[in-house]
Amino acid sequence: QTRGSGSLGFLGYFVLILVFLKMLWNTLVGVVLFTATIIFLKDTNTPLKGKPGIEKAPKRFVHKTLSLDDIKLVKNAMNMTINDVVLGITEAALSRYLHRNYGNTKGDDKIKTDNQPNHIRLRSTLFVNLRPTAAIEGLAEMMKGDSKRQ
């Protein structure tokens, strides 16, 4: 007796239920961690985190313009998304900065030690503009076009 092409069988349904339960579990863990971060988990004290009262001090923004073609080259070579590449670059830069600030050199021996705390919790914001022009005039033209459509 042959089965129809749409039949999964017992093993198929079992695997389907396991995949669903794993997805449900991962979603639940993500929601709990997000809620905990909002309510009581704070960022680790690092050189990147400001002291109390820093919100009134002048802000410093660090920016770097990268070629989209270079990012696409890495994206295609690594089989990733543009977002993955840009976040990887940002993570690498933050990691290098922290390693430089936590690492110590002793005398002329240049013995390097890493005093970086384990399990650092750190949040950052990353803005990416994929539009060809970042000028205010371009934004004004887009807004004019939107008002004509409505």
DSSP file (Angstrom, degrees, kcal/mol; ACC not computed):
  #  RESIDUE AA STRUCTURE BP1 BP2  ACC     N-H-->O    O-->H-N    N-H-->O    O-->H-N    TCO  KAPPA ALPHA  PHI   PSI    X-CA   Y-CA   Z-CA
    1    1 A Q              0   0    0      0, 0.0     2,-0.3     0, 0.0     0, 0.0   0.000 360.0 360.0 360.0 132.6    0.0    0.0    0.0
    2    2 A T        -     0   0    0      1,-0.0     2,-0.2     0, 0.0     0, 0.0  -0.779 360.0-131.0-103.8 147.1    1.4    3.4   -0.9
    3    3 A R        -     0   0    0     -2,-0.3     2,-0.1     1,-0.1    -1,-0.0  -0.556  28.6-101.6 -89.9 158.4    0.8    6.6    1.0
    4    4 A G    >   -     0   0    0     -2,-0.2     3,-1.4     1,-0.1    -1,-0.1  -0.378  31.3-112.9 -73.3 159.4   -0.3    9.8   -0.6
    5    5 A S  T 3  S+     0   0    0      1,-0.3    -1,-0.1    -2,-0.1    -2,-0.0   0.694 115.1  57.1 -68.7 -17.7    2.2   12.5   -1.2
    6    6 A G  T 3  S+     0   0    0      2,-0.0     2,-0.4     0, 0.0    -1,-0.3   0.475  81.9 106.2 -91.1  -2.5    0.6   14.8    1.4
    7    7 A S    <   -     0   0    0     -3,-1.4    -4,-0.1     1,-0.1     5,-0.0  -0.644  44.1-175.6 -84.9 129.1    0.9   12.2    4.3
    8    8 A L     >  -     0   0    0     -2,-0.4     4,-0.8     1,-0.1    -1,-0.1   0.782  27.6-148.4 -90.5 -30.9    3.5   13.0    6.9
    9    9 A G  H  >  -     0   0    0      1,-0.2     4,-2.1     2,-0.2     5,-0.2  -0.136  39.6 -61.6  80.4 174.3    3.1    9.8    9.0
   10   10 A F  H  > S+     0   0    0      1,-0.2     4,-2.3     2,-0.2    -1,-0.2   0.916 135.6  49.8 -61.9 -46.0    3.7    9.6   12.8
   11   11 A L  H  > S+     0   0    0      1,-0.2     4,-2.4     2,-0.2    -1,-0.2   0.889 109.6  52.3 -62.9 -40.2    7.3   10.6   12.7
   12   12 A G  H  X S+     0   0    0     -4,-0.8     4,-2.2     1,-0.2    -1,-0.2   0.917 111.3  45.6 -61.9 -44.9    6.5   13.6   10.5
   13   13 A Y  H  X S+     0   0    0     -4,-2.1     4,-2.4     2,-0.2    -1,-0.2   0.880 111.4  53.5 -66.7 -37.1    3.9   14.9   12.9
   14   14 A F  H  X S+     0   0    0     -4,-2.3     4,-2.2     2,-0.2    -2,-0.2   0.928 110.9  45.5 -62.6 -45.5    6.1   14.2   15.9
   15   15 A V  H  X S+     0   0    0     -4,-2.4     4,-2.5     2,-0.2    -2,-0.2   0.894 111.5  53.3 -64.1 -40.5    8.9   16.3   14.3
   16   16 A L  H  X S+     0   0    0     -4,-2.2     4,-2.1     1,-0.2    -2,-0.2   0.902 109.7  47.6 -61.6 -41.9    6.4   19.0   13.4
   17   17 A I  H  X S+     0   0    0     -4,-2.4     4,-2.5     2,-0.2    -2,-0.2   0.899 111.5  50.9 -66.5 -41.0    5.2   19.2   17.1
   18   18 A L  H  X S+     0   0    0     -4,-2.2     4,-2.4     2,-0.2    -2,-0.2   0.909 110.0  49.2 -63.5 -42.3    8.8   19.3   18.4
   19   19 A V  H  X S+     0   0    0     -4,-2.5     4,-2.3     2,-0.2    -1,-0.2   0.912 112.2  48.9 -63.0 -42.4    9.7   22.2   16.0
   20   20 A F  H  X S+     0   0    0     -4,-2.1     4,-2.5     2,-0.2    -2,-0.2   0.919 111.5  48.8 -63.2 -44.0    6.6   24.1   17.1
   21   21 A L  H  X S+     0   0    0     -4,-2.5     4,-2.5     2,-0.2    -2,-0.2   0.881 111.0  50.6 -64.6 -37.8    7.4   23.5   20.8
   22   22 A K  H  X S+     0   0    0     -4,-2.4     4,-2.6     2,-0.2    -1,-0.2   0.914 111.4  47.8 -65.4 -42.6   11.0   24.7   20.3
   23   23 A M  H  X S+     0   0    0     -4,-2.3     4,-2.1     2,-0.2    -2,-0.2   0.909 112.5  49.4 -64.0 -41.6    9.7   27.9   18.5
   24   24 A L  H  X S+     0   0    0     -4,-2.5     4,-2.3     2,-0.2    -2,-0.2   0.913 112.1  48.4 -63.0 -43.1    7.2   28.5   21.3
   25   25 A W  H  X S+     0   0    0     -4,-2.5     4,-2.6     2,-0.2    -2,-0.2   0.929 111.5  48.8 -63.1 -46.8   10.0   28.0   24.0
   26   26 A N  H  X S+     0   0    0     -4,-2.6     4,-2.2     1,-0.2    -1,-0.2   0.876 111.8  50.1 -62.7 -37.8   12.4   30.4   22.2
   27   27 A T  H  X S+     0   0    0     -4,-2.1     4,-2.4     2,-0.2    -1,-0.2   0.923 110.9  49.0 -65.0 -44.6    9.7   33.0   21.9
   28   28 A L  H  X S+     0   0    0     -4,-2.3     4,-2.3     2,-0.2    -2,-0.2   0.916 111.7  48.5 -61.7 -44.8    8.8   32.7   25.5
   29   29 A V  H  X S+     0   0    0     -4,-2.6     4,-2.6     1,-0.2     5,-0.2   0.911 111.5  51.0 -62.4 -42.7   12.5   33.0   26.6
   30   30 A G  H  X S+     0   0    0     -4,-2.2     4,-2.3     1,-0.2    -2,-0.2   0.905 110.8  47.6 -61.4 -42.9   12.9   36.1   24.3
   31   31 A V  H  X S+     0   0    0     -4,-2.4     4,-2.5     2,-0.2    -1,-0.2   0.907 112.5  49.2 -65.7 -41.8    9.8   37.8   25.8
   32   32 A V  H  X S+     0   0    0     -4,-2.3     4,-2.6     2,-0.2    -2,-0.2   0.923 113.0  46.7 -64.9 -44.1   11.0   37.1   29.3
   33   33 A L  H  X S+     0   0    0     -4,-2.6     4,-2.3     2,-0.2    -2,-0.2   0.898 112.7  50.0 -65.5 -39.5   14.5   38.4   28.7
   34   34 A F  H  X S+     0   0    0     -4,-2.3     4,-2.1    -5,-0.2    -2,-0.2   0.933 113.0  46.3 -62.6 -45.9   13.1   41.5   26.9
   35   35 A T  H  X S+     0   0    0     -4,-2.5     4,-2.4     1,-0.2     5,-0.2   0.909 112.4  50.3 -63.6 -42.8   10.7   42.2   29.8
   36   36 A A  H  X>S+     0   0    0     -4,-2.6     5,-2.7     1,-0.2     4,-2.5   0.888 109.2  52.0 -63.2 -38.8   13.5   41.7   32.4
   37   37 A T  H  <5S+     0   0    0     -4,-2.3    -1,-0.2     3,-0.2    -2,-0.2   0.908 112.1  45.8 -64.1 -41.8   15.8   44.0   30.5
   38   38 A I  H  <5S+     0   0    0     -4,-2.1    -2,-0.2    -5,-0.2    -1,-0.2   0.911 121.2  37.3 -66.2 -42.2   13.1   46.7   30.5
   39   39 A I  H  <5S-     0   0    0     -4,-2.4    -2,-0.2    -5,-0.2    -3,-0.2   0.961 137.5 -19.4 -81.4 -53.6   12.3   46.3   34.2
   40   40 A F  T  <5S+     0   0    0     -4,-2.5     2,-0.5    -5,-0.2    -3,-0.2   0.611  93.8 104.4-139.6 -13.8   15.5   45.6   36.1
   41   41 A L      < -     0   0    0     -5,-2.7     2,-0.3    -8,-0.1    -1,-0.0  -0.651  51.9-167.2 -77.8 122.4   18.5   44.3   34.0
   42   42 A K        -     0   0    0     -2,-0.5    79,-0.1     1,-0.1     3,-0.1  -0.695  27.2 -91.0-107.3 159.4   20.9   47.2   33.7
   43   43 A D        -     0   0    0     -2,-0.3    79,-0.2     1,-0.1    -1,-0.1  -0.372  48.5-102.3 -65.8 146.5   23.9   47.6   31.4
   44   44 A T        -     0   0    0     77,-2.2     2,-0.7     1,-0.1     5,-0.1  -0.413  41.3-100.4 -66.3 143.9   27.2   46.5   32.8
   45   45 A N        +     0   0    0     -2,-0.1    -1,-0.1    -3,-0.1     5,-0.0  -0.582  64.6 148.7 -69.6 111.3   29.5   49.3   34.1
   46   46 A T    >   -     0   0    0     -2,-0.7     3,-1.2     4,-0.1    52,-0.0  -0.832  65.9 -94.3-133.4 170.4   32.0   49.8   31.2
   47   47 A P  T 3  S+     0   0    0      0, 0.0    -2,-0.1     0, 0.0    51,-0.0   0.719 124.4  60.6 -60.9 -18.2   33.8   52.8   29.8
   48   48 A L  T 3  S+     0   0    0      2,-0.1     2,-0.5    46,-0.1    -3,-0.1   0.754  89.1  80.6 -80.1 -23.9   31.0   53.1   27.4
   49   49 A K  S <  S-     0   0    0     -3,-1.2     2,-0.0    -5,-0.1    73,-0.0  -0.707  81.5-130.3 -87.7 130.1   28.4   53.7   30.1
   50   50 A G        -     0   0    0     -2,-0.5     3,-0.1     1,-0.1    -2,-0.1  -0.299  19.3-106.6 -76.6 161.2   28.2   57.2   31.4
   51   51 A K    >   -     0   0    0      1,-0.2     3,-1.8     2,-0.1     4,-0.2  -0.366  55.7 -71.7 -76.5 163.2   28.3   58.2   35.0
   52   52 A P  T 3  S+     0   0    0      0, 0.0    -1,-0.2     0, 0.0     0, 0.0  -0.344 124.1  29.7 -57.5 136.5   25.1   59.5   36.7
   53   53 A G  T >  S+     0   0    0     -3,-0.1     3,-1.4     4,-0.0     4,-0.3   0.375  81.3 119.3  93.6  -2.4   24.2   63.0   35.4
   54   54 A I  G X   +     0   0    0     -3,-1.8     3,-1.6     1,-0.3    -3,-0.0   0.733  56.3  78.3 -68.1 -21.4   25.8   62.4   32.0
   55   55 A E  G 3  S+     0   0    0      1,-0.3    -1,-0.3    -4,-0.2     4,-0.1   0.716  93.7  50.6 -62.7 -17.8   22.5   63.0   30.3
   56   56 A K  G <  S+     0   0    0     -3,-1.4    -1,-0.3     2,-0.1    -2,-0.2   0.575  94.6  91.7 -92.6 -11.3   23.0   66.7   30.8
   57   57 A A  S <  S-     0   0    0     -3,-1.6    -4,-0.0    -4,-0.3    -3,-0.0  -0.390  93.6 -83.1 -80.8 159.7   26.5   66.7   29.3
   58   58 A P        -     0   0    0      0, 0.0     2,-0.2     0, 0.0    -1,-0.1  -0.331  49.8-124.9 -60.0 144.7   27.3   67.3   25.6
   59   59 A K        -     0   0    0     -3,-0.1     2,-0.5    -4,-0.1    -4,-0.0  -0.614  14.3-150.7 -93.9 152.2   26.8   64.1   23.5
   60   60 A R        -     0   0    0     -2,-0.2     2,-0.5     2,-0.0     0, 0.0  -0.988   9.0-165.4-123.6 125.3   29.4   62.6   21.2
   61   61 A F        -     0   0    0     -2,-0.5     2,-0.5     2,-0.0    -2,-0.0  -0.921   5.9-154.5-110.5 135.2   28.4   60.7   18.1
   62   62 A V        +     0   0    0     -2,-0.5     2,-0.3     2,-0.0    -2,-0.0  -0.926  21.2 172.8-107.8 129.4   30.8   58.5   16.3
   63   63 A H        -     0   0    0     -2,-0.5     2,-0.3     2,-0.0    -2,-0.0  -0.971  16.3-174.2-138.1 154.4   30.1   57.9   12.6
   64   64 A K        -     0   0    0     -2,-0.3     2,-0.5     2,-0.0    -2,-0.0  -0.974  20.0-138.2-146.8 129.5   31.8   56.2    9.7
   65   65 A T        -     0   0    0     -2,-0.3     2,-0.3     2,-0.0    -2,-0.0  -0.796  25.5-172.4 -91.1 125.8   30.7   56.2    6.1
   66   66 A L        -     0   0    0     -2,-0.5     2,-0.4     3,-0.0    -2,-0.0  -0.875  29.0-106.7-117.6 150.5   31.1   52.8    4.4
   67   67 A S     >  -     0   0    0     -2,-0.3     4,-1.9     1,-0.2     3,-0.3  -0.602  18.1-144.9 -74.7 129.4   30.7   51.8    0.8
   68   68 A L  H  > S+     0   0    0     -2,-0.4     4,-2.6     1,-0.2     5,-0.2   0.834 101.4  59.7 -63.6 -31.3   27.5   49.8    0.3
   69   69 A D  H  > S+     0   0    0      2,-0.2     4,-1.9     1,-0.2    -1,-0.2   0.890 104.4  49.2 -63.9 -38.6   29.4   47.8   -2.4
   70   70 A D  H  > S+     0   0    0     -3,-0.3     4,-2.0     2,-0.2    -2,-0.2   0.910 111.9  48.2 -65.7 -41.7   32.0   46.8    0.3
   71   71 A I  H  X S+     0   0    0     -4,-1.9     4,-2.7     1,-0.2    -2,-0.2   0.904 111.4  50.3 -65.3 -40.5   29.2   45.7    2.6
   72   72 A K  H  X S+     0   0    0     -4,-2.6     4,-2.8     2,-0.2     5,-0.2   0.858 106.5  56.2 -65.4 -34.6   27.5   43.8   -0.2
   73   73 A L  H  X S+     0   0    0     -4,-1.9     4,-2.2     2,-0.2    -2,-0.2   0.935 111.9  41.5 -61.3 -46.7   30.8   42.1   -1.0
   74   74 A V  H  X S+     0   0    0     -4,-2.0     4,-2.4     2,-0.2    -2,-0.2   0.911 113.4  55.0 -66.3 -42.0   31.1   40.8    2.6
   75   75 A K  H  X>S+     0   0    0     -4,-2.7     5,-2.2     1,-0.2     4,-0.8   0.924 112.4  41.8 -56.3 -48.0   27.4   39.9    2.6
   76   76 A N  H  <5S+     0   0    0     -4,-2.8     3,-0.2     3,-0.2    -1,-0.2   0.881 114.3  51.0 -70.6 -38.2   27.7   37.8   -0.5
   77   77 A A  H  <5S+     0   0    0     -4,-2.2    -1,-0.2    -5,-0.2    -2,-0.2   0.858 119.8  35.9 -66.9 -34.9   30.9   36.1    0.6
   78   78 A M  H  <5S-     0   0    0     -4,-2.4    -1,-0.2    -5,-0.2    -2,-0.2   0.454 106.0-124.1 -98.1  -2.4   29.5   35.2    4.0
   79   79 A N  T  <5 +     0   0    0     -4,-0.8     2,-0.2    -3,-0.2    -3,-0.2   0.958  68.9 124.9  56.5  54.5   26.0   34.4    2.8
   80   80 A M      < -     0   0    0     -5,-2.2     2,-0.2    -6,-0.1    -1,-0.2  -0.628  62.6 -95.3-127.8-177.0   24.5   37.0    5.3
   81   81 A T     >  -     0   0    0     -2,-0.2     4,-1.9     1,-0.1     5,-0.1  -0.632  33.8-111.9 -98.5 164.6   22.2   40.0    5.2
   82   82 A I  H  > S+     0   0    0     -2,-0.2     4,-2.6     1,-0.2     5,-0.2   0.898 120.2  55.7 -60.3 -40.4   23.4   43.6    5.1
   83   83 A N  H  > S+     0   0    0      1,-0.2     4,-2.6     2,-0.2     5,-0.2   0.906 105.4  51.3 -59.2 -43.3   22.0   44.0    8.6
   84   84 A D  H  > S+     0   0    0      1,-0.2     4,-2.2     2,-0.2    -1,-0.2   0.912 111.3  47.8 -60.2 -43.2   24.2   41.1    9.8
   85   85 A V  H  X S+     0   0    0     -4,-1.9     4,-2.3     2,-0.2    -2,-0.2   0.934 113.4  46.3 -65.1 -46.9   27.3   42.6    8.3
   86   86 A V  H  X S+     0   0    0     -4,-2.6     4,-2.2     1,-0.2    -2,-0.2   0.908 114.2  47.6 -65.8 -41.6   26.7   46.1    9.7
   87   87 A L  H  X S+     0   0    0     -4,-2.6     4,-2.7    -5,-0.2    -1,-0.2   0.876 110.8  52.8 -66.2 -36.0   25.9   44.7   13.2
   88   88 A G  H  X S+     0   0    0     -4,-2.2     4,-2.4    -5,-0.2    -2,-0.2   0.902 108.9  49.3 -63.4 -41.5   29.0   42.5   13.0
   89   89 A I  H  X S+     0   0    0     -4,-2.3     4,-2.2     2,-0.2    -2,-0.2   0.924 112.9  47.5 -62.4 -44.5   31.2   45.5   12.2
   90   90 A T  H  X S+     0   0    0     -4,-2.2     4,-2.5     2,-0.2     5,-0.2   0.915 111.8  49.5 -64.2 -43.5   29.7   47.5   15.1
   91   91 A E  H  X S+     0   0    0     -4,-2.7     4,-2.5     1,-0.2    -1,-0.2   0.909 110.8  50.3 -62.4 -42.0   30.1   44.6   17.5
   92   92 A A  H  X S+     0   0    0     -4,-2.4     4,-2.5     2,-0.2    -1,-0.2   0.903 110.9  49.2 -63.1 -41.2   33.8   44.2   16.5
   93   93 A A  H  X S+     0   0    0     -4,-2.2     4,-2.2     2,-0.2    -2,-0.2   0.926 113.0  46.3 -65.5 -44.4   34.4   47.9   17.0
   94   94 A L  H  X S+     0   0    0     -4,-2.5     4,-2.4     2,-0.2    -2,-0.2   0.900 112.8  51.0 -64.1 -39.8   32.9   47.9   20.4
   95   95 A S  H  X S+     0   0    0     -4,-2.5     4,-2.6    -5,-0.2    -2,-0.2   0.923 110.3  48.1 -63.9 -44.8   34.8   44.8   21.4
   96   96 A R  H  X S+     0   0    0     -4,-2.5     4,-2.2     2,-0.2    -1,-0.2   0.911 111.4  51.3 -61.9 -42.1   38.1   46.2   20.3
   97   97 A Y  H  X S+     0   0    0     -4,-2.2     4,-2.0     1,-0.2    -2,-0.2   0.931 112.3  45.4 -61.3 -46.4   37.4   49.5   22.2
   98   98 A L  H  X S+     0   0    0     -4,-2.4     4,-2.4     1,-0.2     5,-0.3   0.904 111.6  51.8 -66.3 -40.9   36.6   47.5   25.4
   99   99 A H  H  X S+     0   0    0     -4,-2.6     4,-1.8     1,-0.2    -1,-0.2   0.885 110.0  50.3 -63.1 -37.3   39.6   45.3   25.1
  100  100 A R  H  < S+     0   0    0     -4,-2.2    -1,-0.2    -5,-0.2    -2,-0.2   0.898 114.5  43.8 -65.6 -40.1   41.8   48.3   24.6
  101  101 A N  H  < S+     0   0    0     -4,-2.0    -2,-0.2     1,-0.2    -1,-0.2   0.804 119.9  39.9 -78.5 -28.9   40.4   50.0   27.7
  102  102 A Y  H  < S+     0   0    0     -4,-2.4    13,-1.0    -5,-0.2    -2,-0.2   0.699  96.1  93.5 -92.2 -20.2   40.4   46.9   30.0
  103  103 A G  E  <  -A  114   0A   0     -4,-1.8     2,-0.4    -5,-0.3    11,-0.2  -0.465  60.0-158.5 -74.8 144.6   43.8   45.5   28.8
  104  104 A N  E     -A  113   0A   0      9,-1.4     9,-1.3    -2,-0.1     2,-0.4  -0.925   8.7-153.6-121.8 146.9   46.9   46.5   30.8
  105  105 A T  E     -A  112   0A   0     -2,-0.4     2,-0.7     7,-0.2     7,-0.2  -0.980  12.5-147.8-117.5 136.7   50.5   46.5   29.9
  106  106 A K  E >>> -A  111   0A   0      5,-0.7     3,-0.8    -2,-0.4     5,-0.6  -0.894  49.8 -60.7-109.5 109.9   53.1   46.0   32.6
  107  107 A G  G >45S-     0   0    0     -2,-0.7     3,-0.6     1,-0.2     0, 0.0  -0.128  99.3 -33.4  60.8-149.8   56.4   47.8   32.1
  108  108 A D  G 345S+     0   0    0      1,-0.2    -1,-0.2     2,-0.1    -2,-0.0   0.599 125.9  77.2 -82.1 -12.3   58.6   47.1   29.2
  109  109 A D  G <45S-     0   0    0     -3,-0.8    -1,-0.2     2,-0.1    -2,-0.2   0.736  86.6-147.2 -70.7 -20.5   57.6   43.4   29.1
  110  110 A K  T <<5 +     0   0    0     -4,-0.6     2,-0.6    -3,-0.6    -3,-0.1   0.888  27.3 175.9  53.7  43.4   54.3   44.4   27.5
  111  111 A I  E   < -A  106   0A   0     -5,-0.6    -5,-0.7     1,-0.0     2,-0.5  -0.698  18.9-147.5 -78.3 120.3   52.5   41.5   29.3
  112  112 A K  E     -A  105   0A   0     -2,-0.6     2,-0.4    -7,-0.2    -7,-0.2  -0.770  18.4-178.1 -96.5 132.6   48.9   42.0   28.3
  113  113 A T  E     -A  104   0A   0     -9,-1.3    -9,-1.4    -2,-0.5     2,-0.7  -0.934  21.7-136.7-123.0 151.5   46.1   41.0   30.7
  114  114 A D  E     +A  103   0A   0     -2,-0.4   -11,-0.2   -11,-0.2   -15,-0.1  -0.915  23.6 172.2-111.9 108.3   42.4   41.2   30.0
  115  115 A N        +     0   0    0    -13,-1.0    -1,-0.1    -2,-0.7   -12,-0.1   0.150  32.3 136.7 -98.4  17.7   40.5   42.6   32.9
  116  116 A Q        -     0   0    0      1,-0.1    -2,-0.1   -17,-0.1   -70,-0.1  -0.452  58.7-114.2 -68.9 133.3   37.3   42.8   31.0
  117  117 A P        -     0   0    0      0, 0.0     3,-0.4     0, 0.0     2,-0.2  -0.301  30.8-111.8 -65.2 152.2   34.2   41.6   33.0
  118  118 A N  S    S+     0   0    0      1,-0.2     0, 0.0     2,-0.0     0, 0.0  -0.503  91.5  18.6 -80.5 153.2   32.5   38.5   31.9
  119  119 A H  S    S-     0   0    0     -2,-0.2     2,-0.2     1,-0.2    -1,-0.2   0.925  79.4-163.8  55.6  54.9   29.0   38.5   30.4
  120  120 A I        -     0   0    0     -3,-0.4     2,-0.6   -77,-0.1    -1,-0.2  -0.504   7.8-151.8 -69.7 133.4   28.8   42.2   29.6
  121  121 A R        +     0   0    0     -2,-0.2   -77,-2.2   -79,-0.1     2,-0.4  -0.950  29.0 161.9-106.5 118.4   25.3   43.5   28.9
  122  122 A L        -     0   0    0     -2,-0.6     2,-0.4   -79,-0.2   -77,-0.0  -1.000  22.9-161.6-144.1 135.7   25.5   46.5   26.5
  123  123 A R        +     0   0    0     -2,-0.4     2,-0.3     2,-0.0    -2,-0.0  -0.936  14.6 171.1-118.2 143.2   23.0   48.2   24.3
  124  124 A S        -     0   0    0     -2,-0.4     2,-0.4     2,-0.0    -2,-0.0  -0.950  26.0-128.4-143.1 164.3   23.7   50.5   21.4
  125  125 A T        -     0   0    0     -2,-0.3     2,-0.4     2,-0.0    -2,-0.0  -0.937  19.4-168.8-116.9 139.3   21.8   52.1   18.6
  126  126 A L        -     0   0    0     -2,-0.4     2,-0.5     2,-0.0   -39,-0.0  -0.984   3.7-163.9-133.5 121.6   22.7   51.8   15.0
  127  127 A F        -     0   0    0     -2,-0.4     2,-0.4     2,-0.0    -2,-0.0  -0.904   8.3-174.9-106.3 130.8   21.3   53.9   12.2
  128  128 A V        -     0   0    0     -2,-0.5     2,-0.6     2,-0.0    -2,-0.0  -0.993   8.2-165.0-127.8 128.3   21.7   52.8    8.6
  129  129 A N        +     0   0    0     -2,-0.4    -2,-0.0     1,-0.1     5,-0.0  -0.954  11.3 175.3-114.2 115.3   20.6   54.8    5.6
  130  130 A L        +     0   0    0     -2,-0.6    -1,-0.1     3,-0.0   -62,-0.0   0.412  46.9 111.6 -97.3   0.3   20.5   52.8    2.3
  131  131 A R  S    S-     0   0    0      1,-0.1    -2,-0.1     2,-0.1     0, 0.0  -0.439  76.0-123.4 -72.4 149.7   19.1   55.7    0.3
  132  132 A P  S    S+     0   0    0      0, 0.0     2,-0.4     0, 0.0    -1,-0.1   0.803  94.3  39.4 -67.2 -28.1   21.4   57.2   -2.3
  133  133 A T        -     0   0    0      2,-0.1    -2,-0.1     1,-0.1    -3,-0.0  -0.965  52.9-172.9-125.8 140.8   21.2   60.7   -0.9
  134  134 A A        +     0   0    0     -2,-0.4     2,-0.1     4,-0.0    -1,-0.1   0.160  47.3 127.5-111.0  16.6   21.1   61.8    2.7
  135  135 A A     >  -     0   0    0      1,-0.1     4,-1.5     4,-0.0     3,-0.2  -0.376  67.3-126.4 -78.5 153.4   20.4   65.5    2.0
  136  136 A I  H  > S+     0   0    0      1,-0.2     4,-2.6     2,-0.2     5,-0.2   0.859 110.7  60.4 -63.5 -35.9   17.6   67.4    3.5
  137  137 A E  H  > S+     0   0    0      1,-0.2     4,-2.3     2,-0.2    -1,-0.2   0.898 102.2  52.1 -60.3 -40.0   16.4   68.4    0.0
  138  138 A G  H  > S+     0   0    0      1,-0.2     4,-2.1     2,-0.2    -1,-0.2   0.899 109.9  48.5 -62.8 -40.8   15.9   64.7   -0.8
  139  139 A L  H  X S+     0   0    0     -4,-1.5     4,-2.2     2,-0.2    -2,-0.2   0.906 110.1  51.7 -65.1 -41.9   13.8   64.3    2.2
  140  140 A A  H  X S+     0   0    0     -4,-2.6     4,-2.1     1,-0.2    -2,-0.2   0.898 109.5  50.1 -62.0 -40.6   11.7   67.4    1.4
  141  141 A E  H  X S+     0   0    0     -4,-2.3     4,-2.1     1,-0.2    -1,-0.2   0.897 109.5  50.9 -65.0 -40.0   11.1   66.0   -2.1
  142  142 A M  H  X S+     0   0    0     -4,-2.1     4,-2.0     1,-0.2    -2,-0.2   0.903 109.8  50.2 -63.4 -39.8   10.0   62.7   -0.7
  143  143 A M  H  X S+     0   0    0     -4,-2.2     4,-2.0     2,-0.2    -1,-0.2   0.875 108.3  52.4 -67.8 -36.5    7.6   64.4    1.6
  144  144 A K  H  X S+     0   0    0     -4,-2.1     4,-1.4     1,-0.2    -1,-0.2   0.914 109.4  50.0 -62.9 -41.4    6.2   66.4   -1.3
  145  145 A G  H  X S+     0   0    0     -4,-2.1     4,-1.2     1,-0.2    -2,-0.2   0.877 108.9  52.0 -64.5 -38.4    5.6   63.2   -3.2
  146  146 A D  H  X S+     0   0    0     -4,-2.0     4,-1.0     1,-0.2    -1,-0.2   0.881 107.2  51.9 -65.6 -38.9    3.8   61.6   -0.2
  147  147 A S  H  < S+     0   0    0     -4,-2.0    -1,-0.2     1,-0.2    -2,-0.2   0.815 107.0  53.7 -70.5 -28.5    1.4   64.5    0.2
  148  148 A K  H  < S+     0   0    0     -4,-1.4    -1,-0.2     1,-0.2    -2,-0.2   0.821 105.2  54.8 -71.5 -31.2    0.5   64.4   -3.5
  149  149 A R  H  <        0   0    0     -4,-1.2    -1,-0.2     1,-0.2    -2,-0.2   0.776 360.0 360.0 -73.0 -25.7   -0.4   60.7   -3.2
  150  150 A Q     <        0   0    0     -4,-1.0    -1,-0.2    -3,-0.1    -2,-0.2   0.481 360.0 360.0 -82.5 360.0   -2.8   61.2   -0.3
